[in-house]
């Protein structure tokens, strides 16, 4: 399976730079081609009003506080996959 991992801060910074350079479609293809996009650290740091960089076609992101139980399950899954 084609998977791409990026932090939210990196994703927003890359999209901001792509918009400034006039090539947002090229950067968006990087994030929309994989079957699975893992966007880590969502909600850890403020986006500083840069939500406009996330296009409507990507969809609405809803974030909640990290659930300890889910974190533990992901940790166990990570150990299993190693």
N, C-alpha and C positions, 0 to 999 in steps of 0.2 A: 504494500500500500504506500502511496506517495504521501509523505507527511512533512509539514514545515513547522518549525518551532520559532517563535519570536516573542519577546516581551512586549507589553503594551506600549511602554515608553519608546522602544526601538521602532515599533510599527508606526506610531504617530510621528516620530522624528523623520523616518524615511518618507512617509507620505507628505509631510510638510515640505521637505526638500524637493520631492518630485513635483509638487504643485508649483513651487517657486521656479523650478527649472523648466516648467511647461511640459512635463512628461508623466502625468499621473497615471495614465492608462498602462504604461509599461510597468510601473511599480505595482499597480493593482493586480496585474496578471500574475505577478510573483506570489501574491497572497491568495488568489482565487483559483489557481490551477491545481494545487494539491487536493487530494481527496479529504485530508484532515489538516486543518490549521489549528495549531495549539498556540494560544495567546496567553502567556503567563503574566503574572503580577498585575492582573486587572484589579484596579481599585487600591493598590498599594500607595501610589503617588498620584497627586492631582494631575489632570490633563491640561490645566491652565487655559481653559476655554478653547481647546483645540478640537472639540468634538465635531466641528464643521469639516474636519479633514476626513472623517469616516463617512463615506458615501452611503446614501440611502439603500443602495442595492446590496450592501453588505448585511444589512438588517439591524435590528435594534439589539443593543447589548444591555443586558440587565445584570447587575452585579450585586452580590450579597456578601456579607462577612463570611470568612472561611469557616467551614464546619469541621470541627476537630475529627469527627467520625469519618467524613469523606477524606480528609487529609491522611488519616491513618490507613484507610483502604487503598488510597493511591500509593502510599509508601510501600505497603505490602505488595501491590501489583508491580511496582518498580523493582523490588527485590526479586520477585518471581521471574521477571523478564530478563534479569541480568545473566 
